[in-house]
Amino acid sequence: MDRLKDKVAVVTGAANGIGRAISERFAAEGAWVLVVDIEEDAGRKVVEGIQAKGGRASFARGDVSKREDVRRAVEMAAAQSGRIDVLCNNAAYLAPDFHAALESTDEEWRKCIDVALMGTHYFTQATLPYMIAQKAGSIVNVVSIQAMEGMMTSVAYTATKAALLGYTMSVCYDYGLDNVRINSLCPGPIQTRIAEGPEDPHYHWQCDQTTLGRVGYPEEVAWAALFLASDESSYVTGVTLPVDGGWTASSARKRM
C-alpha cells in the first residue's frame, strides 16, 4: 500500500464522488493529500476520514477558477516538503440541467470553461514549476467519455471536456523532457450522489451502453488514477484512458 509513499498530491473537486475516492486512495497509498474544494464541510470530512485511517491530508477551500485561490492551495501543498509530485485536476461544473446548442446559455458555457478548462490550466500552470525543478511529476486530468463521443443535450460540457484532451496532449508535448507526465482519465457512467439510481430509466440506458452491463463506482476510477499518478506508469504520458465499462469499445448505441 505504498505506491505513492511520501509523495505530495493535490486533488481538486475532492469533497465528493470521484474526487473524494481519488483522495482517499492516494492517501491510503502513502501520499500526503491536499483536498481542494469549494464545499468546506464536505471537504473537511474527507480529510477527517483519511486521518482516522492513519493517512495524511489537509483541506484547502478553493475555487479553481480563481487564480488567487489556486496559488494559495499550491503553496500550501508545496510547504509540506518543497515538492508537488501529483496533481489531479478533477473539478468540473455540473449543472442541474445542460442544454443542446440552441438552448444553451452563456452562463453554462462560461461556468464549464472557467471551472473545468481554466481551473485545470491554473492548477497546472501553478504546479509545473515545482515538477520541472524536481524533474518529476504526474498530472492526471479527469475528463469524461463525453470528450470522446457525442452526447445528447450537453454541448457546453462536452465541448469543454473535449478541449481538455487537447490541453493534455499539448502539455505532454511541451514538458516531457522535464519528466513531467500528463494523462487524461475518462470516466463513463459512475454512481455518485448526483447520478441517477436504479429506479430511473436513464440508469438502465447507461448500463445498456456498456459491455459490462453496469455503471461504475468512484473507487474504480480512483484505482485508474492511482496507476497514472504512480511510478508504475513512468513511461505513460499523453494517453486518454477510458474507465467506462466498455462504453467506448461498443459500436452499438441505443438512443433513449
Secondary structure as the mmCIF struct_conf table of DSSP 4:
data_model
#
loop_
_struct_conf.conf_type_id
_struct_conf.id
_struct_conf.beg_label_comp_id
_struct_conf.beg_label_asym_id
_struct_conf.beg_label_seq_id
_struct_conf.end_label_comp_id
_struct_conf.end_label_asym_id
_struct_conf.end_label_seq_id
TURN_TY1_P TURN_TY1_P1 ARG A 3 ASP A 6
STRN STRN1 VAL A 8 THR A 12
BEND BEND1 GLY A 13 GLY A 13
BEND BEND2 ALA A 15 ASN A 16
HELX_RH_AL_P HELX_RH_AL_P1 GLY A 17 ALA A 28
TURN_TY1_P TURN_TY1_P2 GLU A 29 GLY A 30
STRN STRN2 TRP A 32 ASP A 37
BEND BEND3 ILE A 38 ILE A 38
HELX_RH_AL_P HELX_RH_AL_P2 GLU A 40 ALA A 52
TURN_TY1_P TURN_TY1_P3 LYS A 53 GLY A 54
STRN STRN3 ARG A 56 ARG A 61
TURN_TY1_P TURN_TY1_P4 VAL A 64 SER A 65
HELX_RH_AL_P HELX_RH_AL_P3 ARG A 67 ALA A 78
TURN_TY1_P TURN_TY1_P5 ALA A 79 SER A 81
BEND BEND4 GLY A 82 GLY A 82
STRN STRN4 VAL A 86 ASN A 89
BEND BEND5 PRO A 96 PRO A 96
TURN_TY1_P TURN_TY1_P6 ALA A 101 GLU A 103
HELX_RH_AL_P HELX_RH_AL_P4 ASP A 106 CYS A 112
HELX_RH_PI_P HELX_RH_PI_P1 ILE A 113 MET A 118
HELX_RH_AL_P HELX_RH_AL_P5 GLY A 119 GLN A 134
TURN_TY1_P TURN_TY1_P7 LYS A 135 LYS A 135
STRN STRN5 GLY A 137 VAL A 142
HELX_RH_3T_P HELX_RH_3T_P1 ILE A 145 ALA A 147
TURN_TY1_P TURN_TY1_P8 MET A 148 MET A 148
BEND BEND6 GLU A 149 GLU A 149
TURN_TY1_P TURN_TY1_P9 MET A 152 THR A 153
HELX_RH_AL_P HELX_RH_AL_P6 VAL A 155 TYR A 175
HELX_RH_3T_P HELX_RH_3T_P2 GLY A 176 ASP A 178
TURN_TY1_P TURN_TY1_P10 ASN A 179 ASN A 179
STRN STRN6 VAL A 180 PRO A 187
BEND BEND7 PRO A 189 PRO A 189
STRN STRN7 ILE A 190 ILE A 190
TURN_TY1_P TURN_TY1_P11 ARG A 193 ILE A 194
BEND BEND8 ALA A 195 ALA A 195
TURN_TY1_P TURN_TY1_P12 PRO A 198 GLU A 199
BEND BEND9 ASP A 200 ASP A 200
HELX_RH_AL_P HELX_RH_AL_P7 PRO A 201 GLN A 209
BEND BEND10 THR A 210 ARG A 214
STRN STRN8 GLY A 216 GLY A 216
HELX_RH_AL_P HELX_RH_AL_P8 PRO A 218 ALA A 229
BEND BEND11 SER A 230 SER A 230
HELX_RH_3T_P HELX_RH_3T_P3 ASP A 231 SER A 233
TURN_TY1_P TURN_TY1_P13 SER A 234 TYR A 235
BEND BEND12 GLY A 238 GLY A 238
STRN STRN9 THR A 240 VAL A 243
BEND BEND13 ASP A 244 ASP A 244
TURN_TY1_P TURN_TY1_P14 GLY A 245 GLY A 246
HELX_RH_3T_P HELX_RH_3T_P4 TRP A 247 ALA A 249
BEND BEND14 SER A 251 SER A 251
#
